Structure formats: structure tokens, C-alpha cells
Amino acid sequence: MLELQVPLLAAKALLLLLLFAFIYAVMRRGIGDLRRVPDDEPFEPGRAQDGRGAYAPRGPARNGSELVVEDSEILAPQTRFSIHDGATSIGRSSAADIVLKSDDYASGRHAQLTRHGGLLYVEDLGSTNGTFVNGRKTVGATPLRHGDTVRVGSTTFRYEE
Amino acid sequence: MTQRATSPMILALLITSLGFATLIFAQEAASPPLIYGAYYTGTLFVLYLGVRLLLPHSDVLLLPIVTMLTGIGLVMIFRLTYDIEGAENLATTQAIWILVGSGAMFIIVLLFRNYHRLFDYKYLLALGAVALIASTFTPFGYEVNGARLWVAIGPVNFQPSEFARIALVIFFAGYLAEKRDVMTATSRTVLGIQIPALKYFGPVALVWAASLGLLVFEKDLGSSLLFFAVPLFMLYAATGRIAYVLLGTVLFSVGSLVTYFLFGHVQLRVQSWLDPWEDPDGTGFQILQSIFNIADGGLTGTGLGAGFSQTIPEVETDFIFSAIASELGLLGATAVLLAFLAFVYRGIKISLLAEDEASKLLAFGLTAMFALQTLVIVGGVTKAIPLTGITLPFVSYGGSSVVGSFILTALLLVISEKAGKREAEETLYEDGA
């Protein structure tokens, strides 16, 4: 009886071991990106580079950030729009948070600003003419830094943190 | 995107080999023809190398997960049927279906690298999907266990709904991506809930209702649930409006109540979920055997071949998870669920990285369907929710389900190739700048 049990037990243990070795191998490759320091996080010597330090939002969401009109056919220059938490939409539709009224180059819901992990992202919502950050057409959500320009339709905004 | 996964791939194949070895040497099962094992190992490894070659930026980590799940499935199907008269060859049949699935995956990877073409045919796909489901009502269709979901054309028997739902996800992704802007812009507010204009919402609702209605009359509860929920998830992902979630919950509650009172088989399912002891030898038998076997497994299981899960009716299809929990224990079942989790995580990641909305929605829809299917059947066999007959993707015995899951994975792979390529180009750009 015992001779029969030993190889069975060994096979059972080995199978479970292999299963978890597999899960470990998959997880190590598959979710490593959760821990990677984002590209936009500047490397500062001496600051904690562990996952928590890199990802913790720097304090409560800053309320001071604004979009300032630099150049526009429809809005007065230096008009300031403060960016609240959550999503801020830009577009020609009157339901947008920042309304670009009667701008023929802007779509109804043109672009959206979202704050995520301490960074403000701008994302084009499938507009006809696209959204440009520093003159480059955006693809997907693009993080904004202080001083970046965002062009939506005929209007160019400057981002101030 | 993960571009190299050779060691998980080898581990997955080792798990399968060890499983078969245990059964053959320790349990003295008659070995299935070894050539099938060679075919299986060879095909999946060639598939892995082929995908790495053809789609160098794709998320190839999906393949070892598929290999591990199909491998565990094969081992369990073999273990459950090798000594049953008339069903000895089920494992070899399943191995053939895995080969067919791999072939389908290879064809998609080869021909549909530019998968955006699929969105141009979205209305045709939607029509095709509804026609596929309706085909079970033609003379080709036939009933198994009271549900009319099979079609036999010549020697080939298949379940059309397994393929129809992939076509429908492609339709919804293409349509919602195109009409998302007008749908949100033209919506009116009724009682604080934003309702999109009927003109744009109409086609979605029509296809949704048609496929759902047909499935309800086929008595295919599991598929009905998927067809109901996945479009709603996609609508929510496309518009970000919580109203759809609320609307969906209300519709689901009403729909469940109506089907409960209309159909006897739904009442039976709910009763055997609430109180299987009411009729332990009849309606409650299957679910009771399932939870007995899961309990019998304990932490590390009885060991392959030493359990009693053959007492569960339909164990090799719907109840295969109970057999895994019984023979590999809580630990083995957890490992299998973690593999599903890793698959879903990679799917969501592909959706996040995809560049255009249609691809994002397609990847999300496919992943949501995969995740929900797993949840519904694992929840069903563990008596967490009422049981709805549906297969555990890749693991359960069943040709249509296996081939469908391979097609789903192939689509995720081609989407991830586009996303991974863009990511690689951006990294290059930033490094060069």
C-alpha cells in the first residue's frame, strides 16, 4: 500500500508545484508593468523609487491648474479656465465644460482632460480635426506638463499648473 | 506587451505531460495514442513561435495561458472518460478540436493582421450572427437536454451561438466607436437619466433584442446572460454613463422575473440553487454532487485519478471545474482561476493600449465576455449563483467552445500587435529625441 502511495503523492505535489511555478512565471511577466515607474516621472536621486513613492499622488489634487487661452478666433486671449477634478470636456457642444461656441474647426465633444495619478491627461474624443499638444497630434491620452500648449479647433490653450 | 514567454510555455506543456504521466503510470489508465500528445505539444509550440514571428509586438503571454488551460482540460477530460464505455476517445476528440482551434488562430493571425477591415462589415456580421443563432430553428438544428442550440450540417455538429457572440462583439465595437459622439451629443435627459436618440441607439437595441430573444426561446440561459451583459458593458465603456448600468440592472431584474415565471426550466434552476436538498436525487443531484466533490478535494486534492467526480452528470463540460477542485484541490483550482485572471488582465491591458476606439472596445468586449463566462460557470458549479449551462473557456470539453475561444484569443493578439507596435515606435521616438 505504502509503495503505491509515495509516487502518487510525489506526482500530486509536483503537479501543484508546477502549476504555481507557471502562475509565477506568467505573473512576473504579465503584471510587471504595474510596478514600472512611468516614463513621465523624473528620476530624482535620493527619492524613494519604490512603487509607492513613485505612484502616490503628490498630495490632494492641486486646484490651481488652469488652461489659459493663448490664441483663438472665438475666445478672448488670456481667458482662464480652471480644471476641476474628474473629467473636463472641451468642445463645441453647450454641454461641454469648456465651450468653444461656433468654432467650425472643433467637434461637439472634441477633447477631454482627466486627472490621473497626479498628472493631467488630454485625450482626443475622436474629433474630426484632432487635438494637438505642442503642435504634435495626440494619439491616446497624453500627459500635460506646465507650459504645454493644447490646440483644439482654432483655439490654443497654455497649461499652467 | 510581453514579447517573450518561452519558459511559461514550457511549464504549461510540462504540466500537461505530468498530468498524463500520473494517470498512465499511477492509475494504470490505458494510454491514449501517443501521437496525439506529440501533435498537441508540437502544434501549440509551433503556434507560439509562429505568432512571435508574425506578430513580433503582440502580447504573446496569452498563449502559455491558453496552453495551460487547454492542457489541464485535456488531462481532466482524459481522466474522467478513459474508463467509461463509449466515451474513451473524448480526450483525443478534444485534442483534435484544439488543433482545429490553433489552425483558426493561425489563419486569423495570418489574414486579419489588418483587422480594421472587419469593422467595415459590421452590419453583415450582425446579420450573420442573428442568422447563425436562428439557424437552430431550421431542420438542421436539434435539441440536447431540452435546449435547442445545436446545428448539424453533414458530419459537423456545432453550437452557432459560440461563434455568433464573437461576431456580435465586433459589430457592437464598430458601431459604438462610430456613433459614440452622436449618441452622447444627441441624448436627452429624462428624470435625470440621459437617453440617447432612438435613431442611433436603435440598431444596437434591435440586434441586442433579436439575439437575446432567440436565445431565450432556445432555452440557452448561459449564452443569453452573456448576450445580455456584454453589450451593456461595452455601452458603459464607450460612453462612461452610469445610466446604462442602472438601466441594465433594471432590465435584468425585470427580464429575470419574466423568464422565471414564463419558463419551467428557469424555476427548476433557481430552486435547485436555493435548496438542492428538496430533491437530492432529482433536480438537486448535479449541484449536490458538485459541491460534495469540491469538498472532497480539500486543500491539495485527492490526486489525479483518485477522486469521485465521475458521479457528477455532465462533468466533462459544464462541471469540469468541480472535477479540478476535487482532484487538484483548492490550490489547483486557485491556480486555474489565477490563469484566467492573468488572461483577463492582459485583455484589459490590450484594450487600454489600443490606439483607436473600435479596437479598444473590441478588446474590452472580448475580454469582458471571457471573464463573464468564467464567472458564470465557476459561480454556477460552486453554488454561488444559479447554474446556467455554459462551458469553461478552453477547459471544458466541446469543439465549438474551444474553437471560439481560440478565435477570441487570436483577435486579442492582432489588436495587441498594433498597440505594441505603436508603443515600440513611441519608445524609439523618445529615446531618439
Chai-1 contact restraints between the chains, C-beta under 6 A:
chainA,res_idxA,chainB,res_idxB,connection_type,confidence,min_distance_angstrom,max_distance_angstrom,comment,restraint_id
A,P7,B,A26,contact,1.0,0.0,6.0,A-B,restraint_1
A,L8,B,A26,contact,1.0,0.0,6.0,A-B,restraint_2
A,L8,B,G303,contact,1.0,0.0,6.0,A-B,restraint_3
A,A11,B,T22,contact,1.0,0.0,6.0,A-B,restraint_4
A,A11,B,A26,contact,1.0,0.0,6.0,A-B,restraint_5
A,K12,B,G303,contact,1.0,0.0,6.0,A-B,restraint_6
A,L15,B,L18,contact,1.0,0.0,6.0,A-B,restraint_7
A,L16,B,L331,contact,1.0,0.0,6.0,A-B,restraint_8
A,L18,B,L14,contact,1.0,0.0,6.0,A-B,restraint_9
A,L18,B,I15,contact,1.0,0.0,6.0,A-B,restraint_10
A,L19,B,A335,contact,1.0,0.0,6.0,A-B,restraint_11
A,F20,B,A335,contact,1.0,0.0,6.0,A-B,restraint_12
A,A21,B,L11,contact,1.0,0.0,6.0,A-B,restraint_13
A,F22,B,P8,contact,1.0,0.0,6.0,A-B,restraint_14
A,F22,B,L11,contact,1.0,0.0,6.0,A-B,restraint_15
A,F22,B,A12,contact,1.0,0.0,6.0,A-B,restraint_16
A,F22,B,M68,contact,1.0,0.0,6.0,A-B,restraint_17
A,I23,B,A335,contact,1.0,0.0,6.0,A-B,restraint_18
A,I23,B,L338,contact,1.0,0.0,6.0,A-B,restraint_19
A,A25,B,S7,contact,1.0,0.0,6.0,A-B,restraint_20
A,A25,B,P8,contact,1.0,0.0,6.0,A-B,restraint_21
A,A25,B,L11,contact,1.0,0.0,6.0,A-B,restraint_22
A,V26,B,P8,contact,1.0,0.0,6.0,A-B,restraint_23
A,V26,B,A342,contact,1.0,0.0,6.0,A-B,restraint_24
A,R29,B,T2,contact,1.0,0.0,6.0,A-B,restraint_25
A,R29,B,L61,contact,1.0,0.0,6.0,A-B,restraint_26
A,G30,B,L61,contact,1.0,0.0,6.0,A-B,restraint_27
A,G30,B,A342,contact,1.0,0.0,6.0,A-B,restraint_28
A,G30,B,R346,contact,1.0,0.0,6.0,A-B,restraint_29
A,S93,B,A185,contact,1.0,0.0,6.0,A-B,restraint_30
A,G108,B,A185,contact,1.0,0.0,6.0,A-B,restraint_31
A,R109,B,D181,contact,1.0,0.0,6.0,A-B,restraint_32
A,G126,B,D181,contact,1.0,0.0,6.0,A-B,restraint_33
A,G126,B,E357,contact,1.0,0.0,6.0,A-B,restraint_34
A,V139,B,E355,contact,1.0,0.0,6.0,A-B,restraint_35
